[in-house]
């Protein structure tokens, strides 16, 4: 239980810090027009690039899940292997 709370805290803490340090960040990000300044114009090249990166990350996550599935049970005896 304590590990789950600590993990959640570590997940939320950076966002809380950044939002406290710069409260207008969300609105600035929404108004950002990109490096070219074209705003929300669709660019097939950029879309394809983002899709390629996304697919690569999805397959990498699937590979990681498969690797973790084959790991031995976490017990006091196998703690060092984890």
PDB file of N, CA, C and O in Angstrom:
ATOM      1  N   UNK A   1       0.826  -1.204   0.000  1.00  0.00           N
ATOM      2  CA  UNK A   1       0.000   0.000   0.000  1.00  0.00           C
ATOM      3  C   UNK A   1       0.867   1.263   0.000  1.00  0.00           C
ATOM      4  O   UNK A   1       0.608   2.217  -0.734  1.00  0.00           O
ATOM      5  N   UNK A   2       1.899   1.239   0.843  1.00  0.00           N
ATOM      6  CA  UNK A   2       2.767   2.407   0.948  1.00  0.00           C
ATOM      7  C   UNK A   2       3.528   2.657  -0.355  1.00  0.00           C
ATOM      8  O   UNK A   2       3.773   3.805  -0.724  1.00  0.00           O
ATOM      9  N   UNK A   3       3.904   1.572  -1.054  1.00  0.00           N
ATOM     10  CA  UNK A   3       4.587   1.729  -2.334  1.00  0.00           C
ATOM     11  C   UNK A   3       3.684   2.404  -3.359  1.00  0.00           C
ATOM     12  O   UNK A   3       4.148   3.227  -4.148  1.00  0.00           O
ATOM     13  N   UNK A   4       2.397   2.061  -3.353  1.00  0.00           N
ATOM     14  CA  UNK A   4       1.457   2.665  -4.299  1.00  0.00           C
ATOM     15  C   UNK A   4       1.290   4.151  -4.011  1.00  0.00           C
ATOM     16  O   UNK A   4       1.229   4.961  -4.936  1.00  0.00           O
ATOM     17  N   UNK A   5       1.216   4.508  -2.754  1.00  0.00           N
ATOM     18  CA  UNK A   5       1.078   5.926  -2.385  1.00  0.00           C
ATOM     19  C   UNK A   5       2.342   6.683  -2.773  1.00  0.00           C
ATOM     20  O   UNK A   5       2.265   7.790  -3.306  1.00  0.00           O
ATOM     21  N   UNK A   6       3.511   6.089  -2.506  1.00  0.00           N
ATOM     22  CA  UNK A   6       4.773   6.737  -2.866  1.00  0.00           C
ATOM     23  C   UNK A   6       4.913   6.888  -4.367  1.00  0.00           C
ATOM     24  O   UNK A   6       5.386   7.918  -4.847  1.00  0.00           O
ATOM     25  N   UNK A   7       4.501   5.856  -5.123  1.00  0.00           N
ATOM     26  CA  UNK A   7       4.560   5.931  -6.579  1.00  0.00           C
ATOM     27  C   UNK A   7       3.648   6.999  -7.127  1.00  0.00           C
ATOM     28  O   UNK A   7       4.014   7.729  -8.048  1.00  0.00           O
ATOM     29  N   UNK A   8       2.456   7.089  -6.560  1.00  0.00           N
ATOM     30  CA  UNK A   8       1.510   8.121  -6.991  1.00  0.00           C
ATOM     31  C   UNK A   8       2.047   9.509  -6.657  1.00  0.00           C
ATOM     32  O   UNK A   8       1.928  10.440  -7.454  1.00  0.00           O
ATOM     33  N   UNK A   9       2.629   9.635  -5.491  1.00  0.00           N
ATOM     34  CA  UNK A   9       3.199  10.928  -5.093  1.00  0.00           C
ATOM     35  C   UNK A   9       4.316  11.337  -6.049  1.00  0.00           C
ATOM     36  O   UNK A   9       4.390  12.496  -6.457  1.00  0.00           O
ATOM     37  N   UNK A  10       5.180  10.398  -6.405  1.00  0.00           N
ATOM     38  CA  UNK A  10       6.272  10.715  -7.320  1.00  0.00           C
ATOM     39  C   UNK A  10       5.758  11.020  -8.721  1.00  0.00           C
ATOM     40  O   UNK A  10       6.416  11.727  -9.485  1.00  0.00           O
ATOM     41  N   UNK A  11       4.596  10.497  -9.060  1.00  0.00           N
ATOM     42  CA  UNK A  11       4.016  10.782 -10.363  1.00  0.00           C
ATOM     43  C   UNK A  11       3.394  12.179 -10.402  1.00  0.00           C
ATOM     44  O   UNK A  11       3.484  12.866 -11.420  1.00  0.00           O
ATOM     45  N   UNK A  12       2.776  12.597  -9.322  1.00  0.00           N
ATOM     46  CA  UNK A  12       2.043  13.866  -9.279  1.00  0.00           C
ATOM     47  C   UNK A  12       2.931  15.039  -8.863  1.00  0.00           C
ATOM     48  O   UNK A  12       2.697  16.169  -9.291  1.00  0.00           O
ATOM     49  N   UNK A  13       3.927  14.789  -8.049  1.00  0.00           N
ATOM     50  CA  UNK A  13       4.751  15.854  -7.484  1.00  0.00           C
ATOM     51  C   UNK A  13       5.395  16.768  -8.533  1.00  0.00           C
ATOM     52  O   UNK A  13       5.363  17.983  -8.342  1.00  0.00           O
ATOM     53  N   UNK A  14       5.977  16.262  -9.629  1.00  0.00           N
ATOM     54  CA  UNK A  14       6.563  17.185 -10.618  1.00  0.00           C
ATOM     55  C   UNK A  14       5.534  18.117 -11.249  1.00  0.00           C
ATOM     56  O   UNK A  14       5.816  19.294 -11.475  1.00  0.00           O
ATOM     57  N   UNK A  15       4.347  17.598 -11.533  1.00  0.00           N
ATOM     58  CA  UNK A  15       3.306  18.445 -12.113  1.00  0.00           C
ATOM     59  C   UNK A  15       2.853  19.519 -11.133  1.00  0.00           C
ATOM     60  O   UNK A  15       2.611  20.659 -11.529  1.00  0.00           O
ATOM     61  N   UNK A  16       2.737  19.166  -9.869  1.00  0.00           N
ATOM     62  CA  UNK A  16       2.353  20.149  -8.854  1.00  0.00           C
ATOM     63  C   UNK A  16       3.420  21.236  -8.735  1.00  0.00           C
ATOM     64  O   UNK A  16       3.093  22.418  -8.635  1.00  0.00           O
ATOM     65  N   UNK A  17       4.686  20.843  -8.747  1.00  0.00           N
ATOM     66  CA  UNK A  17       5.769  21.818  -8.633  1.00  0.00           C
ATOM     67  C   UNK A  17       5.778  22.771  -9.826  1.00  0.00           C
ATOM     68  O   UNK A  17       5.883  23.986  -9.653  1.00  0.00           O
ATOM     69  N   UNK A  18       5.670  22.225 -11.031  1.00  0.00           N
ATOM     70  CA  UNK A  18       5.711  23.065 -12.228  1.00  0.00           C
ATOM     71  C   UNK A  18       4.504  23.987 -12.276  1.00  0.00           C
ATOM     72  O   UNK A  18       4.641  25.158 -12.628  1.00  0.00           O
ATOM     73  N   UNK A  19       3.313  23.479 -11.925  1.00  0.00           N
ATOM     74  CA  UNK A  19       2.130  24.339 -11.965  1.00  0.00           C
ATOM     75  C   UNK A  19       2.189  25.431 -10.902  1.00  0.00           C
ATOM     76  O   UNK A  19       1.657  26.522 -11.108  1.00  0.00           O
ATOM     77  N   UNK A  20       2.828  25.152  -9.772  1.00  0.00           N
ATOM     78  CA  UNK A  20       2.979  26.190  -8.748  1.00  0.00           C
ATOM     79  C   UNK A  20       4.019  27.221  -9.176  1.00  0.00           C
ATOM     80  O   UNK A  20       3.847  28.414  -8.928  1.00  0.00           O
ATOM     81  N   UNK A  21       5.095  26.769  -9.818  1.00  0.00           N
ATOM     82  CA  UNK A  21       6.150  27.688 -10.245  1.00  0.00           C
ATOM     83  C   UNK A  21       5.713  28.565 -11.415  1.00  0.00           C
ATOM     84  O   UNK A  21       6.160  29.706 -11.535  1.00  0.00           O
ATOM     85  N   UNK A  22       4.840  28.039 -12.281  1.00  0.00           N
ATOM     86  CA  UNK A  22       4.373  28.792 -13.446  1.00  0.00           C
ATOM     87  C   UNK A  22       2.888  28.515 -13.657  1.00  0.00           C
ATOM     88  O   UNK A  22       2.534  27.635 -14.442  1.00  0.00           O
ATOM     89  N   UNK A  23       2.007  29.252 -12.967  1.00  0.00           N
ATOM     90  CA  UNK A  23       0.575  28.965 -13.037  1.00  0.00           C
ATOM     91  C   UNK A  23      -0.052  29.194 -14.421  1.00  0.00           C
ATOM     92  O   UNK A  23      -1.120  28.649 -14.698  1.00  0.00           O
ATOM     93  N   UNK A  24       0.574  29.972 -15.276  1.00  0.00           N
ATOM     94  CA  UNK A  24      -0.010  30.249 -16.596  1.00  0.00           C
ATOM     95  C   UNK A  24       0.486  29.291 -17.673  1.00  0.00           C
ATOM     96  O   UNK A  24       0.198  29.483 -18.854  1.00  0.00           O
ATOM     97  N   UNK A  25       1.225  28.269 -17.278  1.00  0.00           N
ATOM     98  CA  UNK A  25       1.840  27.371 -18.248  1.00  0.00           C
ATOM     99  C   UNK A  25       0.809  26.664 -19.137  1.00  0.00           C
ATOM    100  O   UNK A  25       1.027  26.539 -20.342  1.00  0.00           O
ATOM    101  N   UNK A  26      -0.288  26.210 -18.576  1.00  0.00           N
ATOM    102  CA  UNK A  26      -1.298  25.486 -19.364  1.00  0.00           C
ATOM    103  C   UNK A  26      -1.869  26.379 -20.455  1.00  0.00           C
ATOM    104  O   UNK A  26      -1.984  25.951 -21.603  1.00  0.00           O
ATOM    105  N   UNK A  27      -2.222  27.595 -20.121  1.00  0.00           N
ATOM    106  CA  UNK A  27      -2.775  28.491 -21.136  1.00  0.00           C
ATOM    107  C   UNK A  27      -1.717  28.874 -22.175  1.00  0.00           C
ATOM    108  O   UNK A  27      -2.038  29.058 -23.349  1.00  0.00           O
ATOM    109  N   UNK A  28      -0.466  28.992 -21.747  1.00  0.00           N
ATOM    110  CA  UNK A  28       0.604  29.288 -22.708  1.00  0.00           C
ATOM    111  C   UNK A  28       0.813  28.121 -23.668  1.00  0.00           C
ATOM    112  O   UNK A  28       1.027  28.335 -24.862  1.00  0.00           O
ATOM    113  N   UNK A  29       0.753  26.905 -23.169  1.00  0.00           N
ATOM    114  CA  UNK A  29       0.906  25.727 -24.030  1.00  0.00           C
ATOM    115  C   UNK A  29      -0.248  25.616 -25.028  1.00  0.00           C
ATOM    116  O   UNK A  29      -0.040  25.244 -26.183  1.00  0.00           O
ATOM    117  N   UNK A  30      -1.450  25.936 -24.585  1.00  0.00           N
ATOM    118  CA  UNK A  30      -2.609  25.886 -25.499  1.00  0.00           C
ATOM    119  C   UNK A  30      -2.514  26.942 -26.595  1.00  0.00           C
ATOM    120  O   UNK A  30      -3.009  26.733 -27.703  1.00  0.00           O
ATOM    121  N   UNK A  31      -1.890  28.059 -26.296  1.00  0.00           N
ATOM    122  CA  UNK A  31      -1.787  29.136 -27.277  1.00  0.00           C
ATOM    123  C   UNK A  31      -0.556  29.000 -28.166  1.00  0.00           C
ATOM    124  O   UNK A  31      -0.403  29.759 -29.122  1.00  0.00           O
ATOM    125  N   UNK A  32       0.317  28.054 -27.869  1.00  0.00           N
ATOM    126  CA  UNK A  32       1.560  27.895 -28.626  1.00  0.00           C
ATOM    127  C   UNK A  32       1.246  27.468 -30.056  1.00  0.00           C
ATOM    128  O   UNK A  32       0.516  26.501 -30.276  1.00  0.00           O
ATOM    129  N   UNK A  33       1.797  28.187 -31.018  1.00  0.00           N
ATOM    130  CA  UNK A  33       1.527  27.912 -32.421  1.00  0.00           C
ATOM    131  C   UNK A  33       2.546  27.020 -33.090  1.00  0.00           C
ATOM    132  O   UNK A  33       2.474  26.806 -34.301  1.00  0.00           O
ATOM    133  N   UNK A  34       3.487  26.495 -32.339  1.00  0.00           N
ATOM    134  CA  UNK A  34       4.530  25.659 -32.921  1.00  0.00           C
ATOM    135  C   UNK A  34       5.711  26.498 -33.369  1.00  0.00           C
ATOM    136  O   UNK A  34       5.650  27.728 -33.361  1.00  0.00           O
ATOM    137  N   UNK A  35       6.776  25.835 -33.758  1.00  0.00           N
ATOM    138  CA  UNK A  35       7.972  26.555 -34.184  1.00  0.00           C
ATOM    139  C   UNK A  35       7.725  27.368 -35.441  1.00  0.00           C
ATOM    140  O   UNK A  35       8.282  28.453 -35.607  1.00  0.00           O
ATOM    141  N   UNK A  36       6.890  26.842 -36.324  1.00  0.00           N
ATOM    142  CA  UNK A  36       6.628  27.559 -37.573  1.00  0.00           C
ATOM    143  C   UNK A  36       5.569  28.640 -37.388  1.00  0.00           C
ATOM    144  O   UNK A  36       5.415  29.509 -38.247  1.00  0.00           O
ATOM    145  N   UNK A  37       4.841  28.594 -36.279  1.00  0.00           N
ATOM    146  CA  UNK A  37       3.813  29.594 -36.020  1.00  0.00           C
ATOM    147  C   UNK A  37       2.528  29.380 -36.786  1.00  0.00           C
ATOM    148  O   UNK A  37       1.673  30.265 -36.820  1.00  0.00           O
ATOM    149  N   UNK A  38       2.374  28.210 -37.407  1.00  0.00           N
ATOM    150  CA  UNK A  38       1.174  27.950 -38.201  1.00  0.00           C
ATOM    151  C   UNK A  38      -0.006  27.495 -37.364  1.00  0.00           C
ATOM    152  O   UNK A  38      -1.111  27.332 -37.881  1.00  0.00           O
ATOM    153  N   UNK A  39       0.216  27.291 -36.090  1.00  0.00           N
ATOM    154  CA  UNK A  39      -0.891  26.896 -35.227  1.00  0.00           C
ATOM    155  C   UNK A  39      -1.322  25.472 -35.466  1.00  0.00           C
ATOM    156  O   UNK A  39      -0.491  24.564 -35.478  1.00  0.00           O
ATOM    157  N   UNK A  40      -2.607  25.263 -35.655  1.00  0.00           N
ATOM    158  CA  UNK A  40      -3.155  23.925 -35.769  1.00  0.00           C
ATOM    159  C   UNK A  40      -3.264  23.399 -37.173  1.00  0.00           C
ATOM    160  O   UNK A  40      -4.051  22.481 -37.407  1.00  0.00           O
ATOM    161  N   UNK A  41      -2.518  23.929 -38.126  1.00  0.00           N
ATOM    162  CA  UNK A  41      -2.594  23.444 -39.507  1.00  0.00           C
ATOM    163  C   UNK A  41      -2.057  22.026 -39.586  1.00  0.00           C
ATOM    164  O   UNK A  41      -1.010  21.720 -39.016  1.00  0.00           O
ATOM    165  N   UNK A  42      -2.771  21.160 -40.292  1.00  0.00           N
ATOM    166  CA  UNK A  42      -2.373  19.757 -40.418  1.00  0.00           C
ATOM    167  C   UNK A  42      -1.214  19.623 -41.397  1.00  0.00           C
ATOM    168  O   UNK A  42      -1.257  20.155 -42.506  1.00  0.00           O
ATOM    169  N   UNK A  43      -0.189  18.911 -40.974  1.00  0.00           N
ATOM    170  CA  UNK A  43       0.970  18.648 -41.820  1.00  0.00           C
ATOM    171  C   UNK A  43       1.173  17.130 -41.869  1.00  0.00           C
ATOM    172  O   UNK A  43       1.521  16.525 -40.855  1.00  0.00           O
ATOM    173  N   UNK A  44       0.960  16.509 -43.031  1.00  0.00           N
ATOM    174  CA  UNK A  44       1.085  15.046 -43.108  1.00  0.00           C
ATOM    175  C   UNK A  44       2.477  14.541 -42.722  1.00  0.00           C
ATOM    176  O   UNK A  44       2.600  13.450 -42.164  1.00  0.00           O
ATOM    177  N   UNK A  45       3.509  15.304 -43.007  1.00  0.00           N
ATOM    178  CA  UNK A  45       4.862  14.881 -42.655  1.00  0.00           C
ATOM    179  C   UNK A  45       5.046  14.834 -41.138  1.00  0.00           C
ATOM    180  O   UNK A  45       5.601  13.876 -40.599  1.00  0.00           O
ATOM    181  N   UNK A  46       4.579  15.871 -40.464  1.00  0.00           N
ATOM    182  CA  UNK A  46       4.672  15.882 -38.999  1.00  0.00           C
ATOM    183  C   UNK A  46       3.806  14.795 -38.385  1.00  0.00           C
ATOM    184  O   UNK A  46       4.202  14.154 -37.411  1.00  0.00           O
ATOM    185  N   UNK A  47       2.622  14.588 -38.956  1.00  0.00           N
ATOM    186  CA  UNK A  47       1.735  13.542 -38.452  1.00  0.00           C
ATOM    187  C   UNK A  47       2.388  12.171 -38.613  1.00  0.00           C
ATOM    188  O   UNK A  47       2.344  11.352 -37.695  1.00  0.00           O
ATOM    189  N   UNK A  48       2.991  11.918 -39.772  1.00  0.00           N
ATOM    190  CA  UNK A  48       3.664  10.641 -39.994  1.00  0.00           C
ATOM    191  C   UNK A  48       4.833  10.447 -39.055  1.00  0.00           C
ATOM    192  O   UNK A  48       5.063   9.339 -38.571  1.00  0.00           O
ATOM    193  N   UNK A  49       5.574  11.509 -38.790  1.00  0.00           N
ATOM    194  CA  UNK A  49       6.702  11.421 -37.855  1.00  0.00           C
ATOM    195  C   UNK A  49       6.215  11.085 -36.450  1.00  0.00           C
ATOM    196  O   UNK A  49       6.781  10.221 -35.779  1.00  0.00           O
ATOM    197  N   UNK A  50       5.170  11.768 -36.011  1.00  0.00           N
ATOM    198  CA  UNK A  50       4.629  11.505 -34.679  1.00  0.00           C
ATOM    199  C   UNK A  50       4.047  10.099 -34.594  1.00  0.00           C
ATOM    200  O   UNK A  50       4.193   9.431 -33.570  1.00  0.00           O
ATOM    201  N   UNK A  51       3.397   9.649 -35.647  1.00  0.00           N
ATOM    202  CA  UNK A  51       2.826   8.310 -35.675  1.00  0.00           C
ATOM    203  C   UNK A  51       3.921   7.250 -35.605  1.00  0.00           C
ATOM    204  O   UNK A  51       3.759   6.236 -34.925  1.00  0.00           O
ATOM    205  N   UNK A  52       5.020   7.473 -36.294  1.00  0.00           N
ATOM    206  CA  UNK A  52       6.140   6.537 -36.263  1.00  0.00           C
ATOM    207  C   UNK A  52       6.717   6.416 -34.855  1.00  0.00           C
ATOM    208  O   UNK A  52       6.986   5.313 -34.380  1.00  0.00           O
ATOM    209  N   UNK A  53       6.903   7.544 -34.199  1.00  0.00           N
ATOM    210  CA  UNK A  53       7.432   7.518 -32.833  1.00  0.00           C
ATOM    211  C   UNK A  53       6.436   6.840 -31.902  1.00  0.00           C
ATOM    212  O   UNK A  53       6.828   6.037 -31.055  1.00  0.00           O
ATOM    213  N   UNK A  54       5.160   7.152 -32.050  1.00  0.00           N
ATOM    214  CA  UNK A  54       4.140   6.537 -31.201  1.00  0.00           C
ATOM    215  C   UNK A  54       4.084   5.031 -31.362  1.00  0.00           C
ATOM    216  O   UNK A  54       4.007   4.308 -30.369  1.00  0.00           O
ATOM    217  N   UNK A  55       4.121   4.549 -32.585  1.00  0.00           N
ATOM    218  CA  UNK A  55       4.078   3.107 -32.829  1.00  0.00           C
ATOM    219  C   UNK A  55       5.328   2.436 -32.260  1.00  0.00           C
ATOM    220  O   UNK A  55       5.243   1.349 -31.689  1.00  0.00           O
ATOM    221  N   UNK A  56       6.483   3.077 -32.414  1.00  0.00           N
ATOM    222  CA  UNK A  56       7.714   2.511 -31.857  1.00  0.00           C
ATOM    223  C   UNK A  56       7.623   2.403 -30.338  1.00  0.00           C
ATOM    224  O   UNK A  56       8.058   1.404 -29.764  1.00  0.00           O
ATOM    225  N   UNK A  57       7.064   3.416 -29.682  1.00  0.00           N
ATOM    226  CA  UNK A  57       6.941   3.371 -28.232  1.00  0.00           C
ATOM    227  C   UNK A  57       5.931   2.330 -27.786  1.00  0.00           C
ATOM    228  O   UNK A  57       6.136   1.668 -26.769  1.00  0.00           O
ATOM    229  N   UNK A  58       4.841   2.174 -28.529  1.00  0.00           N
ATOM    230  CA  UNK A  58       3.832   1.174 -28.177  1.00  0.00           C
ATOM    231  C   UNK A  58       4.422  -0.228 -28.271  1.00  0.00           C
ATOM    232  O   UNK A  58       4.207  -1.050 -27.380  1.00  0.00           O
ATOM    233  N   UNK A  59       5.164  -0.510 -29.341  1.00  0.00           N
ATOM    234  CA  UNK A  59       5.763  -1.838 -29.458  1.00  0.00           C
ATOM    235  C   UNK A  59       6.829  -2.060 -28.400  1.00  0.00           C
ATOM    236  O   UNK A  59       7.009  -3.184 -27.933  1.00  0.00           O
ATOM    237  N   UNK A  60       7.534  -1.016 -28.017  1.00  0.00           N
ATOM    238  CA  UNK A  60       8.537  -1.154 -26.959  1.00  0.00           C
ATOM    239  C   UNK A  60       7.864  -1.474 -25.629  1.00  0.00           C
ATOM    240  O   UNK A  60       8.367  -2.294 -24.861  1.00  0.00           O
ATOM    241  N   UNK A  61       6.730  -0.833 -25.353  1.00  0.00           N
ATOM    242  CA  UNK A  61       6.004  -1.144 -24.115  1.00  0.00           C
ATOM    243  C   UNK A  61       5.508  -2.583 -24.128  1.00  0.00           C
ATOM    244  O   UNK A  61       5.552  -3.267 -23.106  1.00  0.00           O
ATOM    245  N   UNK A  62       5.035  -3.045 -25.286  1.00  0.00           N
ATOM    246  CA  UNK A  62       4.590  -4.425 -25.386  1.00  0.00           C
ATOM    247  C   UNK A  62       5.721  -5.395 -25.138  1.00  0.00           C
ATOM    248  O   UNK A  62       5.529  -6.423 -24.489  1.00  0.00           O
ATOM    249  N   UNK A  63       6.890  -5.086 -25.644  1.00  0.00           N
ATOM    250  CA  UNK A  63       8.054  -5.932 -25.419  1.00  0.00           C
ATOM    251  C   UNK A  63       8.427  -5.942 -23.944  1.00  0.00           C
ATOM    252  O   UNK A  63       8.789  -6.988 -23.406  1.00  0.00           O
ATOM    253  N   UNK A  64       8.344  -4.807 -23.294  1.00  0.00           N
ATOM    254  CA  UNK A  64       8.664  -4.720 -21.862  1.00  0.00           C
ATOM    255  C   UNK A  64       7.674  -5.532 -21.044  1.00  0.00           C
ATOM    256  O   UNK A  64       8.070  -6.219 -20.102  1.00  0.00           O
ATOM    257  N   UNK A  65       6.400  -5.466 -21.386  1.00  0.00           N
ATOM    258  CA  UNK A  65       5.390  -6.247 -20.673  1.00  0.00           C
ATOM    259  C   UNK A  65       5.673  -7.728 -20.836  1.00  0.00           C
ATOM    260  O   UNK A  65       5.557  -8.491 -19.878  1.00  0.00           O
ATOM    261  N   UNK A  66       6.040  -8.139 -22.031  1.00  0.00           N
ATOM    262  CA  UNK A  66       6.343  -9.539 -22.272  1.00  0.00           C
ATOM    263  C   UNK A  66       7.565  -9.970 -21.465  1.00  0.00           C
ATOM    264  O   UNK A  66       7.592 -11.079 -20.930  1.00  0.00           O
ATOM    265  N   UNK A  67       8.559  -9.121 -21.373  1.00  0.00           N
ATOM    266  CA  UNK A  67       9.752  -9.423 -20.589  1.00  0.00           C
ATOM    267  C   UNK A  67       9.397  -9.566 -19.113  1.00  0.00           C
ATOM    268  O   UNK A  67       9.854 -10.496 -18.447  1.00  0.00           O
ATOM    269  N   UNK A  68       8.586  -8.649 -18.605  1.00  0.00           N
ATOM    270  CA  UNK A  68       8.205  -8.709 -17.194  1.00  0.00           C
ATOM    271  C   UNK A  68       7.326  -9.916 -16.898  1.00  0.00           C
ATOM    272  O   UNK A  68       7.349 -10.446 -15.787  1.00  0.00           O
ATOM    273  N   UNK A  69       6.566 -10.344 -17.870  1.00  0.00           N
ATOM    274  CA  UNK A  69       5.693 -11.507 -17.681  1.00  0.00           C
ATOM    275  C   UNK A  69       6.515 -12.761 -17.428  1.00  0.00           C
ATOM    276  O   UNK A  69       6.072 -13.653 -16.705  1.00  0.00           O
ATOM    277  N   UNK A  70       7.698 -12.841 -18.010  1.00  0.00           N
ATOM    278  CA  UNK A  70       8.527 -14.031 -17.894  1.00  0.00           C
ATOM    279  C   UNK A  70       9.490 -13.987 -16.712  1.00  0.00           C
ATOM    280  O   UNK A  70      10.234 -14.942 -16.486  1.00  0.00           O
ATOM    281  N   UNK A  71       9.484 -12.896 -15.961  1.00  0.00           N
ATOM    282  CA  UNK A  71      10.375 -12.807 -14.799  1.00  0.00           C
ATOM    283  C   UNK A  71       9.842 -13.686 -13.681  1.00  0.00           C
ATOM    284  O   UNK A  71       8.634 -13.902 -13.581  1.00  0.00           O
ATOM    285  N   UNK A  72      10.742 -14.200 -12.831  1.00  0.00           N
ATOM    286  CA  UNK A  72      10.282 -15.048 -11.719  1.00  0.00           C
ATOM    287  C   UNK A  72       9.496 -14.227 -10.702  1.00  0.00           C
ATOM    288  O   UNK A  72       9.580 -12.999 -10.664  1.00  0.00           O
ATOM    289  N   UNK A  73       8.735 -14.939  -9.886  1.00  0.00           N
ATOM    290  CA  UNK A  73       7.965 -14.280  -8.828  1.00  0.00           C
ATOM    291  C   UNK A  73       8.902 -13.510  -7.904  1.00  0.00           C
ATOM    292  O   UNK A  73      10.029 -13.933  -7.645  1.00  0.00           O
ATOM    293  N   UNK A  74       8.420 -12.382  -7.418  1.00  0.00           N
ATOM    294  CA  UNK A  74       9.232 -11.585  -6.495  1.00  0.00           C
ATOM    295  C   UNK A  74       9.040 -12.145  -5.084  1.00  0.00           C
ATOM    296  O   UNK A  74       7.982 -11.982  -4.477  1.00  0.00           O
ATOM    297  N   UNK A  75      10.058 -12.793  -4.586  1.00  0.00           N
ATOM    298  CA  UNK A  75      10.062 -13.348  -3.233  1.00  0.00           C
ATOM    299  C   UNK A  75      11.314 -12.845  -2.531  1.00  0.00           C
ATOM    300  O   UNK A  75      12.193 -12.270  -3.172  1.00  0.00           O
ATOM    301  N   UNK A  76      11.405 -13.056  -1.222  1.00  0.00           N
ATOM    302  CA  UNK A  76      12.640 -12.637  -0.527  1.00  0.00           C
ATOM    303  C   UNK A  76      13.889 -13.291  -1.118  1.00  0.00           C
ATOM    304  O   UNK A  76      14.963 -12.690  -1.100  1.00  0.00           O
ATOM    305  N   UNK A  77      13.764 -14.510  -1.640  1.00  0.00           N
ATOM    306  CA  UNK A  77      14.924 -15.197  -2.209  1.00  0.00           C
ATOM    307  C   UNK A  77      15.343 -14.615  -3.554  1.00  0.00           C
ATOM    308  O   UNK A  77      16.530 -14.619  -3.880  1.00  0.00           O
ATOM    309  N   UNK A  78      14.380 -14.107  -4.351  1.00  0.00           N
ATOM    310  CA  UNK A  78      14.690 -13.572  -5.681  1.00  0.00           C
ATOM    311  C   UNK A  78      14.709 -12.050  -5.682  1.00  0.00           C
ATOM    312  O   UNK A  78      14.700 -11.430  -6.745  1.00  0.00           O
ATOM    313  N   UNK A  79      14.734 -11.454  -4.518  1.00  0.00           N
ATOM    314  CA  UNK A  79      14.690  -9.985  -4.426  1.00  0.00           C
ATOM    315  C   UNK A  79      15.861  -9.328  -5.142  1.00  0.00           C
ATOM    316  O   UNK A  79      15.687  -8.288  -5.778  1.00  0.00           O
ATOM    317  N   UNK A  80      17.046  -9.913  -5.052  1.00  0.00           N
ATOM    318  CA  UNK A  80      18.223  -9.346  -5.692  1.00  0.00           C
ATOM    319  C   UNK A  80      18.132  -9.377  -7.218  1.00  0.00           C
ATOM    320  O   UNK A  80      18.685  -8.501  -7.883  1.00  0.00           O
ATOM    321  N   UNK A  81      17.452 -10.357  -7.776  1.00  0.00           N
ATOM    322  CA  UNK A  81      17.304 -10.460  -9.221  1.00  0.00           C
ATOM    323  C   UNK A  81      16.333  -9.419  -9.761  1.00  0.00           C
ATOM    324  O   UNK A  81      16.387  -9.054 -10.936  1.00  0.00           O
ATOM    325  N   UNK A  82      15.453  -8.949  -8.900  1.00  0.00           N
ATOM    326  CA  UNK A  82      14.505  -7.925  -9.311  1.00  0.00           C
ATOM    327  C   UNK A  82      15.188  -6.585  -9.281  1.00  0.00           C
ATOM    328  O   UNK A  82      14.568  -5.569  -9.595  1.00  0.00           O
TER     329      UNK A  82
END
